[in-house]
Amino acid sequence: MSDTEDNTPPAKLPLDGWHRAQGARMVPFAGYEMPIQYEGIKAEHDWTRSSAGLFDVSHMGQLLLSGPGLDEAVEALLPIDLSPLSVGRQRYSLLLDENGGVLDDLMVSRWPEHLYLVVNGATKWDDIAHMREHLPDEITLNHLEDRALLALQGPKAVDALARHAKGETDLHDLTFMRFGEYTIAGHEVTIARAGYTGEDGFEISIPGEAAEEIAALLAGEPEVKPIGLGARDSLRLEAGLPLYGHDLSPETSPIEAGLVFGINKRRRGEGGFPGAERIQREIAEGTGRKWAALVLEGRQPAREGAEIYHGDAKIGIVTSGGFSPTLGHPIAMGYVETDHAAVDTALEIDVRGKRLPARVAPLPFVPHKYYRKGA
């Protein structure tokens, strides 16, 4: 889950001044001025894998839905089964068009009397317009523009955050995809044990006016450093997580992208959501192409748009690629014809006119370290 670039004039995040004071190099991304790096992408990547990285993801949209018949209204829009989603739980879901193409991927949480959604920054205005057009008038949609969103990711995130987060549930006991209400420095915050790096970690929704105070508090811990977009992308690539606008788009279906888990079992059978006919057909009959992980030989990475070949036949295209700091070699993800998507299939990728050997690999490239119940 992530964002696309756009051409709108960049806005400033609540932490804009704080990022610059930390030495961040700022770039336009998803309509905002965002920190791409502080001390260097590899150093920030490695720090997050070994300690705890603080990411500013306040550009993402935080939406609060409420009203009579809320579950039925949202289930008509998303392929999610809300019946098992009790207060304090979070699920991954997809916003689909009538053809089953992916308009966005998002997180859905059950708050008391509300559903809380986190959507991608570059698509949030389109998402809001789409939801307002398709949800009944009885459903109220509030865009929480006055809130910031921080992500603290890495094996030492829990220890650093637990020193400041006070709530009914000990932060150490909060498991993956659950959330709770806490206070940090007297500010009411919501903390979900989730993230986009494959590491154990948290996403912290906070009042915008408290963003700088809380960011400084967390970054003051010895385990924590601020991390930019560059390392966020290399971390999510190693974790095998799709990036919206690159790996996901209206031209791709969730089944092609291997996201059938985002369509709950009951909904796969019942349908009743946009694009259900295509989704059900692809589940039953398969797809002509699949999203696949690729490992390249050598050190030259393949970037988005590179063509994938089997012999002389072009059989796919790279949607994300780069050099893996953790593994020490290039990795990529892309769509390939299903007949060539099996693990260990030998392929070639055209990088600037040169065919580089590659093979299909299992996902994730680097094992996830989510904190699950019983772990």
N, C-alpha and C positions, 0 to 999 in steps of 0.2 A: 504494500500500500504506500503510494507516495504521490508525486505531483508532476505536472507538466509545466513546461515553460510557456509564457504567453508574452504578448507585446504591450500590455497595459503599463502605464507609468508605475514604477515601483513605489509601494507604500512603505512606511516605517513601522517596525514592530515595537512593542513596549520596551524591549531590551536593546533597542538600536544603539543608544549611547553607551550602554554597558558593554556590548560586544566590541565597539570601537575602542573603548578604554582598555579592554583586554588584549588589544592588538589584532583583532580579527580583520581579515581581508573580506570586504563586503562585495557581493555580486547580486545582480537582479535574478530572482528565482521565484516563480509562481506568483508574480505580481508584487513581491516584496524585496527590500534590500535584506539579504541574508548573509550570515557568516559562512564562507566556504572553507576557511581554515584559519588556525591560529599559529601553531608552531610547525605545521606540516602534516599532510594527510597520513603518511605512514606512521609517524609518531603518535598521532591522535588515534589512529586505528588500533595500533598495538596497545595503547594505554587503555582503551575501552575493553579490549579482550582480556586484559590482565588486572584492571582495577575498576574505575567507574568514570564514564564520560557523561557530561551534562550537555544535552542538545536542546536548542530552542526550536520548538515546532509550533509556535504560536500562529504561524500562517495558516494552519489547518483550521477547518471550520468546526466549531462546537455548536451543535443544534440540540434544542430541547423541545420534544413533542409532548403534547398533552391533549386531553379531551375525551368525550364519551366515545366508546367503540374504538379506542386507540389501537388495540392489537389487530383487530380485523382490518382497519384502514391501512396499517403499515404492512400487514401480510399481503395485502392486495398490490403493494408496491415493491416489496422485497421478497426474495425466495427463502425467507427465514421462518422457522417455527418458533413462535414466541411463547408457546405454552410452557416449556420447561425453563424459561428464562426468568428466574426469580430475582428479587432485589439483591443487588450485590454481584450479579453475574454479567459477563460480557461475552459477545459473540461476534465473529466475522461475518459480513454479509456483502451483498452486491446490489448495486442499482443497475437495472437492465432496461434496455429499450424493447420495443415491441418485437424486434427481430432476435432478441436474445444476446445482443451485443452489450459489452460492459460500458456503462456510462461512468461508473466509479466503483471503487471498493471502499468499504467503510466498517467501522466498529459500532455495534449497538449494545448499549448497557441499560439495564433496568434500574431506574431510580424510583423512589417512592412516588407514585402518581404520575411518573413521566418515563419516557424513553429518551436516552441521551445518545446522540450520534456524533461520531467524529469522522469528518469527510476530508478529502484532499483539498489543499489550499487552492490550487489552480482551477479546480472544478467546483468549488463550493457555491459560487453564485449561480452557476447552471443547475447544480443539485437543488439549491433552495427554490429556484424558479420551477424546476420540474416537480418538486414535491408539493409546492403550493398549488400548482396546476392540477395535480392528480389526487391530492388528499381532500377529503370532504371538508366543507366549511367549518364543521364542528371541531376539527383538529387545529390546535394552535401550534404554530412553529415559531420558536424564538431562536434567533441567531445570537449566541452569547459572545458578542463582539467585545464585551468588556472583560473577557477572561483571556489569560495567557495559558500556554501549554508547554510544560517542560518535560523532557524525558531524561531519566537518569538510568544508564545502562552499564552493565558489567558485573563481574562476580562480587565486587565489593560495594555495589550500589546499596544493598539492603542495610549494611552496617552504617554507611554514611547517612542514609536517609532516616534510619530509625532513631538517630540521636536527636532529630528535630521533629519528626512526625508523631503527634500524640493522638490516639484514638482508642475506641473500644476494642479493636482488634490489633494485637501486636503485629507490627509490620512483618516480622519474621514468619508469622502464621498465615499471612495472606498468600494464597496460591495463584498460579497463572490464570489469567482471564477472570480474576475477581477484583472487586474494588471496594473501598470503604471511605468513610468521611473522617478526616483528620484535621488537626490544626498544626500549622508551622508558624512559629513566631507570633502566635495569636491570630493568624489569618486562617479562615476556614478554607480547606482545600479538599479535593477529591483525588484519591490515589488509586490507580489501577495497576496491577502487576502484569504488565504487557510491554510491548516495544517492537522495534523494527530492526533489530541487530542480530537476533538469534541468541543474545545473551539474556540471563536473568536481568530484570530491571523493572522500571516503573514509569508510568506517564502521570503527570501531576497537573491537574487543572486548578489554576489559581486566579484570584482577582488580578486584573491587569495592573492596578496601582501597586500591588505587592510584588510584582515580578522581579524588579531589580533587587529588592531586599532579600527575597528568597533565593534568587540565583546567586547572589553574593554569599549568602549563608552556606549554601551547598558547595559552591566552588571553593569556599574556605576550608573545607574538610581535606585532610591530606590525601585521601583516596581519589579526589574528584578534580577533573580538569574540564574546561569548556571544549567542546568538539564541534567542528564545522560540518557543512554539507558534504564535503569531499569524502571524509571518513564514513559518514552516514551511508553514502552510496556503496562504498567498498564493503562495509560490514553487511549491508542487506544483500549484496550480491553473493557474498560467501554463504549467507544464510539461505539463499535460494528463494528470496521473497520477491514477488513481482512489483515493478514500478509502474504506476499508472501513467499512461501517455507514452509508454515505451513497450512494456511487456503486455499491457492491457489497453484496450481501446474499444470503441464501438464496432470495430471490424473483427474483434475476437470474441469468441464465446467462452464462458467459464469452463466448459468441458474441454475445449481445445487447450485451455490454459492450466488444466489439472486442478481446477478449483471446485470440483464437485462437492467437496466438504462444505463449501459455502452455501450449498443448497440442501437444507435439512431433509432427512429421509421422508418425512411425511409430505413435504412439499414436492419432492421428486415424483411421488405417486399422484398426489391430488392436483398438482399444477395450480392454476389460479393466480399466476403472477406474470408480468410482462415477459414475453419470449418463451413461455412455458412449452409451447408446442415444439419449438426447435430443441430446447434443452432436453425434453423427454425423448425426442427422437435420437439425439446424439448419445444420450446415455444408453439407449437400447441398441443402437446400430454402430456407434463409434463415430470418429471424425477422420477427415482426410489428412489432417495434420495435428501435431502435438507439440506442446512446449517442452523443450528438452534442455538438459544441462550438457555443457560441452567443456572438455578439458583440452587445452592446446599444448603442443610440444614447444620447446624453446622459451623465449621471454617476451616475444612481441604479442601484445594483446589484440584481440579483434573487437572492434567497436560496433555500436548500433548501426545497422544497415549493411554490414558485411554479408556477402552471399555465401551460402553453404552448399557444398557439392558432394555428390556421390558419383565418382568417376567423372564423366563429362556432363552429367545431368545436374542442373541446379535444383536442389530439393528443399531449400529453406533460406531463412534470413535471420541474422543475429538481432536480438532486441535489446540486450544488455551485455556488456563485456568490459573486462579490465584485468589488471594484474592483481592477483590475490596476495596481499602482504602476509597472511597467515600461512598459506600453502607454498608460496615462493614460485608460482607459475601462473600463466594466464588462464582465466576461466571466462565462460560466456554462457548466455542462455538465449534461446531463440526458438522459432517454430520450424519444424522439419516435417516432411511427409511421414505419415504414420509408419510406413513400411521400413523407415530408416531410423526409428526413434528408440529402438531397443538399446539397453545399456551395453556398452563396449562396441557398438557399431563404429567402424572406422569411417571418418568423413574428412573433408577438407574445407577450409574456410579461406575465401579470397580476401587477403588483406593488402590493399594498395597494389593489386595486380600480381601478388605472389600467393600461391596456394600453400597454406600451412596445415600440417596434419593435425587432426583433432579426433577425439572419440567421445561418444555419448557416455555420460557419467550419471550416477545416482544423485539425487538431491536430498538434503542440502550438501553443499561442498564442505562446510564446516558444521559439525553437529550442533544442534540447538541445545541450550542449557536452561530451558525454562524450568521454573520451580513449580512442580506439580505435586498434587496430593500424594503423600507416601514417598516422595523423593528424598 
